[in-house]
Amino acid sequence: MMRRFLIASLVVVAACNEPTTPTIESEASRAPSRVPPSLTSYLWGSSTLDATNPGSLFTIDTSSAAATLVGTPNIPEGDTRISAIDFDPVTGTLYGIKGGPCYGALLITIDPTTGAGTLVDTLKGGWFDGTPGPNCPGGSAAIAFAADGTLYASGWYGGIVGGKIMKVDKATAAVLEVHPTPVGYDDWRGRRAHLNGLAFDANGVLWASRGNSVDSAQVNIVDPATGDITSTLRLNDPVMQDSLTISDLAFAPDGRLYASLPWEGQLATIDTATGDVTRIGTFGADVFTVGGLSTVPRLFSMLVGRYWLNEAQSGQSPSTVADDQADPVDLTVTWAAPMHWTLQDGNRGVRSDDYGHRGVVSEVARSTKYEDNLHLESKATFVIVASWTVPPDVQAIGGFQIQKNPPVPVALLQTDGTGIPTVIFKTTAQARIEVAWPPSLADDTRRVFHMVYDSGDPVPERRIRLYVDGVDQGTGQLNSGSWPALGEGLDMNDQGLEIQLMNRLGRTNEWPMKGTVFYFAVYKTALSDTEIGVNATQLLTSDDSGPP
């Protein structure tokens, strides 16, 4: 009873959980809201009614918890609070909720480089109205994006009494579905559970914090399709014990769960297996109360390099393909007569109309970020958008090779003499692992290929995978080598290592591919099926949506 009295005396409304103090849809217009490559390593936070920098955006150092002010959205409508933030895993756009459980719910986007905000609209639809107003008309304190880009938000009043979870149209803020949460679940007033923070883990499971509305410190697992609480993790906190209050949650790409402790102005981690709470430190002088917490999605934070082979829109010169990620390794186009920029199915790329030439798109990869991020690593994903016709011999589509005669594939997509896609990896234990996936794809159709290396997979035959247009091609045909051993690492430190697209540079009687390469990207992790599906869907729509 002491804790209930303490909370009731601290807040006006307990549910508020805050201290009192080719033609693509406007890619260029969305670009300012995408998280820049230089900022992908941070945790992000938003403030509520802090005495310093209220309603603002911050980066947070995960090692010290120190918060640094980015800026303020400066949207006049609604309450000052920015109670929730989250990045869209599909576009990289940062969204937020301006308001709180009793202070309305305005969906906004925020530029992560400046903090400037743009109003989308009020969360509103059947059984919920987040229009700001007096007497606790309704509001929201939490948002979370599923891996496919679906937006969910918590709700408080504004229609159905008590807590709820809602599916939201991120383009219009229209509430599409409303699912009441169950009554009780340690709510100290016996109401429908109020969800104060939301975060999806890598397996698509939605976790929720309850703010100060519970009798015992806990986080819950919630079914967003029903509102049901399906599991409860009791928290072990030696400092606040059952009085622990969590405003929001965020899963880092490595699976670590971070939590914002609003009453203490601290950042903490939660062990999802044991419930142990470990404090990292205070947020510092720029902010005390962090209401919203988010991390950059894996499709952005794990991206090492990315190339939009799109000379016309990206502004790259005819002989250079620009890397749009941090520490760029730009590629040089060595032109031969059969090569040219082309437009196919509304997408630009570099095309070779014939065999038997030495044209190539390439650059040295040794002693660059590729070696730093991938050498000895057990997980990586290589993405190529390409099309090809029937070759007279083996042809390389793209990836990494060691420049020798003949060259040595390290992480390469190639075809055999009939056009069957083949993946080759070089590891620290094996000079060549070659896996093929019949049938032939030599029909000059633009496709998205994800080559996944994951020697941490418990099934050996799943440690090298190929996805075509987002579809897992299943167990391939092992042509040479053995399936990687558990934890077997890639070998990326040979002196002659290069990125090479559309050629096997230096080979006697070489056969450059006949076809087109549109796009190439490298990730320092094994992307999930959902992430690959999202990525493939975007690239199939357009692989030309790089920086203007």
KOLKE-422009 format. One record per residue (C-alpha): residue number from 1; residue in three letters; z, x, y. Coordinates in steps of 0.001 Angstrom, whole numbers. Each point is the difference from the previous one (the first is absolute). Example, Ala and Ser with C-alpha at 12.3 -4.5 7.8 and 13.67 -1.06 7.14 Angstrom:
BEGIN
[1,"ALA",[7800,12300,-4500]]
[2,"SER",[-660,1370,3440]]
***
This chain:
BEGIN
[1,"MET",[0,0,0]]
[2,"MET",[593,2933,2345]]
[3,"ARG",[-3702,962,-121]]
[4,"ARG",[-1090,-3570,792]]
[5,"PHE",[2282,-97,3021]]
[6,"LEU",[-1257,3382,1199]]
[7,"ILE",[-3647,-1009,-183]]
[8,"ALA",[550,-3374,1598]]
[9,"SER",[1701,1679,2936]]
[10,"LEU",[-2833,2494,460]]
[11,"VAL",[-3017,-2283,101]]
[12,"VAL",[-822,-3291,1598]]
[13,"VAL",[-2019,-1092,-3008]]
[14,"ALA",[722,1926,-3195]]
[15,"ALA",[-3526,-426,-1288]]
[16,"CYS",[-1361,2070,2881]]
[17,"ASN",[1328,3160,-1675]]
[18,"GLU",[9,2022,3216]]
[19,"PRO",[2700,1457,2256]]
[20,"THR",[567,-1886,3243]]
[21,"THR",[-1080,2730,2155]]
[22,"PRO",[-48004,3406,-13380]]
[23,"THR",[1533,-2884,1546]]
[24,"ILE",[3704,196,-469]]
[25,"GLU",[2618,-2075,1687]]
[26,"SER",[840,1985,3140]]
[27,"GLU",[1142,3223,-1626]]
[28,"ALA",[-5,1770,3350]]
[29,"SER",[2320,-2594,1511]]
[30,"ARG",[2508,480,-2816]]
[31,"ALA",[-97,3798,92]]
[32,"PRO",[2710,488,2694]]
[33,"SER",[2538,-1796,-2225]]
[34,"ARG",[-663,2161,-3046]]
[35,"VAL",[2533,2694,-709]]
[36,"PRO",[-1426,3430,905]]
[37,"PRO",[-55,2672,-2743]]
[38,"SER",[2455,2119,1985]]
[39,"LEU",[2672,-2719,-183]]
[40,"THR",[-108,-939,-3687]]
[41,"SER",[3092,1964,-1025]]
[42,"TYR",[2485,-1981,2086]]
[43,"LEU",[2191,-2993,-632]]
[44,"TRP",[-418,-2624,2714]]
[45,"GLY",[2579,-2221,1640]]
[46,"SER",[247,-2746,2617]]
[47,"SER",[2980,-838,2170]]
[48,"THR",[1590,-3348,764]]
[49,"LEU",[2467,-393,2894]]
[50,"ASP",[1015,3617,251]]
[51,"ALA",[1454,1058,3327]]
[52,"THR",[-2575,2805,113]]
[53,"ASN",[-3692,-754,-577]]
[54,"PRO",[303,-3596,-1239]]
[55,"GLY",[-2941,-1563,-1810]]
[56,"SER",[-1771,3338,-527]]
[57,"LEU",[-1746,2059,-2679]]
[58,"PHE",[1291,3319,-1361]]
[59,"THR",[-863,2686,-2513]]
[60,"ILE",[2901,1016,-2221]]
[61,"ASP",[464,3409,-1625]]
[62,"THR",[935,-693,-3622]]
[63,"SER",[1910,3279,-341]]
[64,"SER",[2302,-508,2995]]
[65,"ALA",[-450,-3723,909]]
[66,"ALA",[-727,1022,3605]]
[67,"ALA",[-2081,-2685,1743]]
[68,"THR",[-2561,825,2688]]
[69,"LEU",[-1284,-2610,2409]]
[70,"VAL",[-3720,-800,-278]]
[71,"GLY",[-166,-2857,2492]]
[72,"THR",[585,-3676,709]]
[73,"PRO",[-2480,-2810,-819]]
[74,"ASN",[460,-1575,3476]]
[75,"ILE",[-875,-3502,-1160]]
[76,"PRO",[1672,-2456,2394]]
[77,"GLU",[23,-2987,-2354]]
[78,"GLY",[3080,-729,-2088]]
[79,"ASP",[3207,1928,-589]]
[80,"THR",[384,3740,589]]
[81,"ARG",[894,820,-3602]]
[82,"ILE",[-2513,1667,-2350]]
[83,"SER",[1839,-1022,-3152]]
[84,"ALA",[-2563,1106,-2580]]
[85,"ILE",[-2990,2299,-416]]
[86,"ASP",[-2352,896,-2833]]
[87,"PHE",[-3361,1730,-469]]
[88,"ASP",[-2914,-1887,-1527]]
[89,"PRO",[-896,2100,-3089]]
[90,"VAL",[-3677,-977,285]]
[91,"THR",[-746,772,3658]]
[92,"GLY",[2960,2157,1030]]
[93,"THR",[763,-2390,2861]]
[94,"LEU",[3665,-239,1009]]
[95,"TYR",[1346,-3555,336]]
[96,"GLY",[3328,-1181,1350]]
[97,"ILE",[2144,-3078,578]]
[98,"LYS",[1126,-584,3561]]
[99,"GLY",[3085,-2189,-263]]
[100,"GLY",[2660,-490,-2637]]
[101,"PRO",[1577,-2610,-2271]]
[102,"CYS",[1041,-2140,2978]]
[103,"TYR",[-2350,1429,2589]]
[104,"GLY",[-3475,-1016,-1096]]
[105,"ALA",[-2688,1785,-1968]]
[106,"LEU",[-3009,1460,1815]]
[107,"LEU",[-2364,2083,-2108]]
[108,"ILE",[-1265,3051,1888]]
[109,"THR",[-1935,3193,-697]]
[110,"ILE",[1265,3327,1320]]
[111,"ASP",[-1917,3172,792]]
[112,"PRO",[1960,2755,-1828]]
[113,"THR",[-1158,2631,2470]]
[114,"THR",[1310,-1742,3133]]
[115,"GLY",[2140,-2950,-1094]]
[116,"ALA",[-2228,-2395,1938]]
[117,"GLY",[-76,-3477,-1505]]
[118,"THR",[-2463,-2853,-351]]
[119,"LEU",[1075,-3560,-680]]
[120,"VAL",[-1604,-1635,-3033]]
[121,"ASP",[1777,-3378,240]]
[122,"THR",[3126,-1926,-941]]
[123,"LEU",[843,-311,-3688]]
[124,"LYS",[-606,-3688,-503]]
[125,"GLY",[-1130,-2338,-2753]]
[126,"GLY",[1212,-2592,-2443]]
[127,"TRP",[3808,-24,-199]]
[128,"PHE",[443,2818,2506]]
[129,"ASP",[-263,436,3763]]
[130,"GLY",[943,3370,1480]]
[131,"THR",[-483,-997,3635]]
[132,"PRO",[2806,1612,2066]]
[133,"GLY",[2456,-2435,1512]]
[134,"PRO",[3679,-940,435]]
[135,"ASN",[2535,-982,-2676]]
[136,"CYS",[-1354,2134,-2861]]
[137,"PRO",[-3326,-1769,-446]]
[138,"GLY",[-1134,2423,-2691]]
[139,"GLY",[-1202,3549,-350]]
[140,"SER",[-620,2975,-2228]]
[141,"ALA",[1603,3379,-575]]
[142,"ALA",[-2219,1549,-2674]]
[143,"ILE",[-3614,577,-981]]
[144,"ALA",[-1597,1878,-2910]]
[145,"PHE",[-3566,590,-1125]]
[146,"ALA",[-952,-157,-3649]]
[147,"ALA",[-2369,2733,-1219]]
[148,"ASP",[-3008,-2316,367]]
[149,"GLY",[729,-591,3693]]
[150,"THR",[1710,-3399,-389]]
[151,"LEU",[2692,-467,2654]]
[152,"TYR",[3378,-1568,-773]]
[153,"ALA",[2799,-816,2444]]
[154,"SER",[3531,-1268,-258]]
[155,"GLY",[944,-3173,1829]]
[156,"TRP",[3202,-1503,1339]]
[157,"TYR",[155,-3677,952]]
[158,"GLY",[-3073,-1106,1982]]
[159,"GLY",[-582,-2763,-2546]]
[160,"ILE",[1686,244,-3416]]
[161,"VAL",[3701,634,626]]
[162,"GLY",[1108,3502,-937]]
[163,"GLY",[-1980,2924,-1336]]
[164,"LYS",[-3552,109,-1286]]
[165,"ILE",[-2874,2351,-749]]
[166,"MET",[-3456,-704,1381]]
[167,"LYS",[-3571,1116,-588]]
[168,"VAL",[-1710,670,3339]]
[169,"ASP",[-3578,389,1169]]
[170,"LYS",[165,3384,1746]]
[171,"ALA",[-3051,-778,2140]]
[172,"THR",[1336,-3246,1497]]
[173,"ALA",[3775,-27,-798]]
[174,"ALA",[-483,-3374,-1726]]
[175,"VAL",[2651,-641,-2644]]
[176,"LEU",[-1895,-764,-3204]]
[177,"GLU",[2893,-506,-2426]]
[178,"VAL",[3746,-589,344]]
[179,"HIS",[2424,485,-2900]]
[180,"PRO",[3722,-690,560]]
[181,"THR",[2398,2591,-1342]]
[182,"PRO",[2760,-1136,-2365]]
[183,"VAL",[3394,-1221,1180]]
[184,"GLY",[2884,2407,-401]]
[185,"TYR",[-595,3422,-1505]]
[186,"ASP",[3158,1260,1698]]
[187,"ASP",[-893,-1444,3395]]
[188,"TRP",[3422,-168,1608]]
[189,"ARG",[-698,-3481,1360]]
[190,"GLY",[-1712,-1272,-3122]]
[191,"ARG",[-3361,-471,1737]]
[192,"ARG",[-3519,737,-1161]]
[193,"ALA",[-283,3767,-242]]
[194,"HIS",[-1083,1670,3221]]
[195,"LEU",[-2442,2897,-521]]
[196,"ASN",[587,2520,2760]]
[197,"GLY",[-2237,2789,-1309]]
[198,"LEU",[-2988,95,-2372]]
[199,"ALA",[-1888,2828,-1752]]
[200,"PHE",[-2418,168,-2925]]
[201,"ASP",[391,2874,-2455]]
[202,"ALA",[-2908,1798,-1693]]
[203,"ASN",[47,-2506,-2867]]
[204,"GLY",[-473,-2974,2313]]
[205,"VAL",[3636,-1127,-247]]
[206,"LEU",[1435,-1483,3196]]
[207,"TRP",[3484,1217,955]]
[208,"ALA",[2159,-1667,2635]]
[209,"SER",[3101,865,2003]]
[210,"ARG",[2340,-2757,1112]]
[211,"GLY",[1449,1397,3212]]
[212,"ASN",[3590,-1069,617]]
[213,"SER",[-348,-3367,-1720]]
[214,"VAL",[1434,1015,-3397]]
[215,"ASP",[3505,429,-1386]]
[216,"SER",[-917,3101,-2010]]
[217,"ALA",[-2319,2867,850]]
[218,"GLN",[-3301,-513,-1819]]
[219,"VAL",[-3774,-44,64]]
[220,"ASN",[-2067,-2570,-1860]]
[221,"ILE",[-3368,-347,-1670]]
[222,"VAL",[-1883,-3069,1208]]
[223,"ASP",[-3009,-1836,-1398]]
[224,"PRO",[-2215,-571,3070]]
[225,"ALA",[-1874,-2793,-1772]]
[226,"THR",[3136,-2106,-515]]
[227,"GLY",[2785,1364,2222]]
[228,"ASP",[2202,520,-3062]]
[229,"ILE",[2362,2970,-188]]
[230,"THR",[-729,1485,-3407]]
[231,"SER",[2347,3000,8]]
[232,"THR",[2932,1440,1933]]
[233,"LEU",[939,3661,415]]
[234,"ARG",[3632,495,989]]
[235,"LEU",[432,2878,2427]]
[236,"ASN",[2577,2760,-289]]
[237,"ASP",[1017,1097,3489]]
[238,"PRO",[3101,2146,505]]
[239,"VAL",[-55,-487,3776]]
[240,"MET",[-360,-3723,765]]
[241,"GLN",[359,-1365,-3535]]
[242,"ASP",[-711,-3762,35]]
[243,"SER",[-322,-1,3798]]
[244,"LEU",[-3211,2036,-193]]
[245,"THR",[-2778,-1580,2083]]
[246,"ILE",[-3697,810,-509]]
[247,"SER",[-2565,-1150,2534]]
[248,"ASP",[-3211,1119,-1733]]
[249,"LEU",[-1423,1922,-2950]]
[250,"ALA",[-3009,2282,-489]]
[251,"PHE",[-1368,1717,-3091]]
[252,"ALA",[-1416,3475,568]]
[253,"PRO",[-3143,1089,-1888]]
[254,"ASP",[2219,2009,-2379]]
[255,"GLY",[1901,-3173,-943]]
[256,"ARG",[3135,745,2000]]
[257,"LEU",[1583,-3090,1576]]
[258,"TYR",[1194,385,3596]]
[259,"ALA",[2350,-2400,1775]]
[260,"SER",[968,-501,3632]]
[261,"LEU",[3742,-548,587]]
[262,"PRO",[138,-1879,3330]]
[263,"TRP",[3764,-57,576]]
[264,"GLU",[232,3761,-501]]
[265,"GLY",[-3287,1118,1572]]
[266,"GLN",[-821,1975,-3135]]
[267,"LEU",[-2790,520,-2516]]
[268,"ALA",[849,-37,-3698]]
[269,"THR",[-1625,75,-3419]]
[270,"ILE",[716,-2370,-2876]]
[271,"ASP",[-285,1076,-3632]]
[272,"THR",[-1844,-2957,-1558]]
[273,"ALA",[1397,833,-3443]]
[274,"THR",[3697,384,870]]
[275,"GLY",[397,-1693,3394]]
[276,"ASP",[1515,3154,1508]]
[277,"VAL",[-312,169,3801]]
[278,"THR",[-426,3412,1640]]
[279,"ARG",[59,396,3778]]
[280,"ILE",[-2473,2456,1532]]
[281,"GLY",[1179,-52,3597]]
[282,"THR",[37,-1865,3301]]
[283,"PHE",[-3137,-1027,1891]]
[284,"GLY",[1087,1892,3109]]
[285,"ALA",[-104,-556,3738]]
[286,"ASP",[-3326,-1882,192]]
[287,"VAL",[1164,-3000,-2039]]
[288,"PHE",[3041,-1371,-1790]]
[289,"THR",[-1068,-3230,-1675]]
[290,"VAL",[-3137,271,-2098]]
[291,"GLY",[-954,-3505,-1089]]
[292,"GLY",[-3367,685,-1658]]
[293,"LEU",[-908,2829,-2341]]
[294,"SER",[-3323,1040,-1542]]
[295,"THR",[-1878,2875,-1591]]
[296,"VAL",[-3717,721,131]]
[297,"PRO",[-1840,-1410,-3072]]
[298,"ARG",[-1015,2425,-2741]]
[299,"LEU",[-3708,-552,651]]
[300,"PHE",[624,1745,3333]]
[301,"SER",[2987,2274,-589]]
[302,"MET",[-1432,1511,-3208]]
[303,"LEU",[-3492,499,1420]]
[304,"VAL",[-840,3714,242]]
[305,"GLY",[-3600,-90,1242]]
[306,"ARG",[-2635,-2649,693]]
[307,"TYR",[-3700,176,827]]
[308,"TRP",[-2088,-2867,1325]]
[309,"LEU",[-3555,1230,-641]]
[310,"ASN",[-1178,-2059,2922]]
[311,"GLU",[-1680,2109,2639]]
[312,"ALA",[-970,-2836,2337]]
[313,"GLN",[3389,-1686,433]]
[314,"SER",[2481,2847,-452]]
[315,"GLY",[-1573,2234,2623]]
[316,"GLN",[-230,2968,-2334]]
[317,"SER",[-2967,2282,524]]
[318,"PRO",[-2965,-88,-2387]]
[319,"SER",[1272,3145,-1746]]
[320,"THR",[3728,-794,-207]]
[321,"VAL",[2059,-2635,-1786]]
[322,"ALA",[3387,-340,1694]]
[323,"ASP",[3325,-269,-1847]]
[324,"ASP",[2060,-2634,1855]]
[325,"GLN",[3392,1083,-1388]]
[326,"ALA",[2540,2591,1162]]
[327,"ASP",[-955,3691,-340]]
[328,"PRO",[-3656,-980,-370]]
[329,"VAL",[-2403,1827,-2301]]
[330,"ASP",[-3399,-1040,1357]]
[331,"LEU",[-3007,177,-2313]]
[332,"THR",[-3271,1738,776]]
[333,"VAL",[-3290,-1690,-885]]
[334,"THR",[-2514,2554,-1246]]
[335,"TRP",[-3220,-1940,356]]
[336,"ALA",[-2975,180,-2341]]
[337,"ALA",[-3259,-1892,415]]
[338,"PRO",[860,-2864,-2403]]
[339,"MET",[3356,-678,1812]]
[340,"HIS",[584,-2366,2920]]
[341,"TRP",[2443,-2482,1501]]
[342,"THR",[-693,-3436,-1408]]
[343,"LEU",[1071,-3618,272]]
[344,"GLN",[446,-1786,-3332]]
[345,"ASP",[1481,-3498,-359]]
[346,"GLY",[1162,281,3603]]
[347,"ASN",[1909,3237,-680]]
[348,"ARG",[-899,3500,1157]]
[349,"GLY",[-14,3133,-2117]]
[350,"VAL",[-1815,3217,-817]]
[351,"ARG",[-2899,-512,-2412]]
[352,"SER",[-2026,2334,-2185]]
[353,"ASP",[-3417,-1338,-970]]
[354,"ASP",[-869,2720,-2490]]
[355,"TYR",[1357,2700,-2338]]
[356,"GLY",[-337,3767,5]]
[357,"HIS",[1253,944,3475]]
[358,"ARG",[3090,1783,1321]]
[359,"GLY",[1115,-2515,2597]]
[360,"VAL",[3696,-831,-191]]
[361,"VAL",[2997,-1368,1928]]
[362,"SER",[2809,2523,-490]]
[363,"GLU",[2853,2097,1365]]
[364,"VAL",[2506,2563,-1240]]
[365,"ALA",[3125,-1711,-1327]]
[366,"ARG",[2057,3034,-1049]]
[367,"SER",[2997,768,2251]]
[368,"THR",[-283,-3409,1682]]
[369,"LYS",[2051,-3166,-176]]
[370,"TYR",[-1746,-847,-3277]]
[371,"GLU",[1500,2986,-1775]]
[372,"ASP",[3349,-598,1723]]
[373,"ASN",[157,-3637,-1077]]
[374,"LEU",[-1706,25,-3407]]
[375,"HIS",[499,3358,-1743]]
[376,"LEU",[2307,-383,-3027]]
[377,"GLU",[386,-3711,750]]
[378,"SER",[42,-2531,-2823]]
[379,"LYS",[-1325,-2946,2043]]
[380,"ALA",[-3080,-397,2203]]
[381,"THR",[-2745,-2510,784]]
[382,"PHE",[-3549,816,1101]]
[383,"VAL",[-2171,-2757,1504]]
[384,"ILE",[-3788,145,248]]
[385,"VAL",[-2402,-2698,1132]]
[386,"ALA",[-3460,840,-1371]]
[387,"SER",[-3179,-1222,-1644]]
[388,"TRP",[-2446,1885,-2217]]
[389,"THR",[-3177,-330,-2058]]
[390,"VAL",[-787,1319,-3491]]
[391,"PRO",[168,3822,83]]
[392,"PRO",[-1982,2423,-2152]]
[393,"ASP",[3191,1949,-665]]
[394,"VAL",[3697,152,862]]
[395,"GLN",[561,-671,3696]]
[396,"ALA",[3107,349,2168]]
[397,"ILE",[960,-2915,2224]]
[398,"GLY",[2995,1533,1745]]
[399,"GLY",[3435,1548,-118]]
[400,"PHE",[1431,3520,-275]]
[401,"GLN",[-1684,2942,-1727]]
[402,"ILE",[467,3751,-193]]
[403,"GLN",[-3052,1746,1439]]
[404,"LYS",[-1300,2047,-2924]]
[405,"ASN",[-3239,125,-1986]]
[406,"PRO",[262,-2407,-1621]]
[407,"PRO",[2685,-1688,2138]]
[408,"VAL",[3273,-1092,-1578]]
[409,"PRO",[986,-3654,587]]
[410,"VAL",[3612,-494,1045]]
[411,"ALA",[89,-3698,918]]
[412,"LEU",[-3548,-1304,-199]]
[413,"LEU",[-1972,-3208,-535]]
[414,"GLN",[-3349,721,-1613]]
[415,"THR",[-2518,-1698,-2281]]
[416,"ASP",[-1685,1066,-3200]]
[417,"GLY",[-3782,-71,-422]]
[418,"THR",[-5,-3786,-362]]
[419,"GLY",[2210,-784,3003]]
[420,"ILE",[3271,-613,-1874]]
[421,"PRO",[2984,685,2343]]
[422,"THR",[2103,2956,-1130]]
[423,"VAL",[3241,1418,1417]]
[424,"ILE",[938,3669,-377]]
[425,"PHE",[3363,1591,815]]
[426,"LYS",[1202,3616,-150]]
[427,"THR",[3723,433,-546]]
[428,"THR",[2382,2917,-260]]
[429,"ALA",[-128,-394,-3787]]
[430,"GLN",[-3638,-961,-614]]
[431,"ALA",[-3218,1334,1495]]
[432,"ARG",[-1833,-3282,-492]]
[433,"ILE",[961,-3565,-863]]
[434,"GLU",[-3067,-2242,-37]]
[435,"VAL",[141,-3785,-439]]
[436,"ALA",[-2994,-2382,100]]
[437,"TRP",[-225,-3758,446]]
[438,"PRO",[-3278,-1507,-1312]]
[439,"PRO",[-2245,-1838,769]]
[440,"SER",[-2337,1569,2537]]
[441,"LEU",[383,-1021,3633]]
[442,"ALA",[-3282,1556,1151]]
[443,"ASP",[-1316,-3099,1770]]
[444,"ASP",[417,1253,3600]]
[445,"THR",[2744,-2574,668]]
[446,"ARG",[2726,976,2457]]
[447,"ARG",[3344,70,-1839]]
[448,"VAL",[3569,1094,693]]
[449,"PHE",[1414,2533,-2473]]
[450,"HIS",[3696,914,-269]]
[451,"MET",[700,3055,-2187]]
[452,"VAL",[3710,41,-870]]
[453,"TYR",[1836,3000,-1438]]
[454,"ASP",[3512,-908,-1136]]
[455,"SER",[1531,2282,-2601]]
[456,"GLY",[3284,-1825,471]]
[457,"ASP",[-1331,-3105,-1754]]
[458,"PRO",[1803,-483,-3335]]
[459,"VAL",[-3308,-809,-1744]]
[460,"PRO",[-2135,3177,-326]]
[461,"GLU",[-3298,-1922,39]]
[462,"ARG",[984,-1551,3351]]
[463,"ARG",[529,3339,1741]]
[464,"ILE",[-3628,132,1152]]
[465,"ARG",[-1412,-3312,1175]]
[466,"LEU",[-3093,-1294,1742]]
[467,"TYR",[-185,-3185,2048]]
[468,"VAL",[-3352,-1445,1038]]
[469,"ASP",[132,-2470,2904]]
[470,"GLY",[3743,-256,-589]]
[471,"VAL",[-273,-800,-3720]]
[472,"ASP",[1716,2273,-2521]]
[473,"GLN",[-2647,1194,-2471]]
[474,"GLY",[2550,504,-2768]]
[475,"THR",[290,2978,-2327]]
[476,"GLY",[-2964,2304,453]]
[477,"GLN",[-1862,2161,-2492]]
[478,"LEU",[1564,3462,-150]]
[479,"ASN",[-2936,2443,-72]]
[480,"SER",[1884,3282,340]]
[481,"GLY",[3566,1241,267]]
[482,"SER",[3084,-2023,-856]]
[483,"TRP",[1759,-2787,1816]]
[484,"PRO",[2384,1662,2511]]
[485,"ALA",[3476,798,-1221]]
[486,"LEU",[2909,-1706,1691]]
[487,"GLY",[349,1531,3474]]
[488,"GLU",[-3078,2250,-313]]
[489,"GLY",[-1036,1034,3524]]
[490,"LEU",[-3355,339,1734]]
[491,"ASP",[-1349,3497,687]]
[492,"MET",[-1109,100,3647]]
[493,"ASN",[513,3624,1084]]
[494,"ASP",[-3140,1847,-1087]]
[495,"GLN",[-1548,2143,2718]]
[496,"GLY",[-3353,-1809,-269]]
[497,"LEU",[1346,-3551,245]]
[498,"GLU",[-2210,-2330,2052]]
[499,"ILE",[-459,-3660,752]]
[500,"GLN",[-3566,-718,-1115]]
[501,"LEU",[-1804,-3313,342]]
[502,"MET",[-3360,-771,-1663]]
[503,"ASN",[-706,3438,-1456]]
[504,"ARG",[1094,2696,-2471]]
[505,"LEU",[-374,2862,2432]]
[506,"GLY",[-1147,3335,-1481]]
[507,"ARG",[-961,-1209,-3459]]
[508,"THR",[-3174,1408,-1547]]
[509,"ASN",[-2587,-2780,-316]]
[510,"GLU",[2407,-2275,1794]]
[511,"TRP",[-612,-3725,371]]
[512,"PRO",[1336,-1490,3238]]
[513,"MET",[657,-3697,-353]]
[514,"LYS",[-2666,-2509,870]]
[515,"GLY",[1873,-2690,1859]]
[516,"THR",[2492,-495,2822]]
[517,"VAL",[3578,1036,758]]
[518,"PHE",[1684,-2332,2493]]
[519,"TYR",[3706,911,35]]
[520,"PHE",[2528,2455,-1450]]
[521,"ALA",[3816,28,116]]
[522,"VAL",[2872,1829,-1688]]
[523,"TYR",[3546,-1286,-662]]
[524,"LYS",[2987,2047,-1132]]
[525,"THR",[1188,-2685,-2387]]
[526,"ALA",[-1242,-2224,-2796]]
[527,"LEU",[-803,-3247,1793]]
[528,"SER",[1106,-3192,-1723]]
[529,"ASP",[-2362,-2642,-1344]]
[530,"THR",[811,-2209,2980]]
[531,"GLU",[-560,2785,2524]]
[532,"ILE",[-3306,908,-1634]]
[533,"GLY",[-1061,-3648,53]]
[534,"VAL",[840,-314,3694]]
[535,"ASN",[-1762,3271,808]]
[536,"ALA",[-3106,-937,-1978]]
[537,"THR",[-213,-3425,1641]]
[538,"GLN",[91,1582,3444]]
[539,"LEU",[-2579,2657,-844]]
[540,"LEU",[-2342,-2478,-1656]]
[541,"THR",[79,-2042,3200]]
[542,"SER",[-745,3112,2030]]
[543,"ASP",[336,3741,-473]]
[544,"ASP",[-1058,643,3621]]
[545,"SER",[3184,-1083,1788]]
[546,"GLY",[1222,3420,1018]]
[547,"PRO",[1026,1025,3510]]
[548,"PRO",[-2530,-1043,2659]]
***
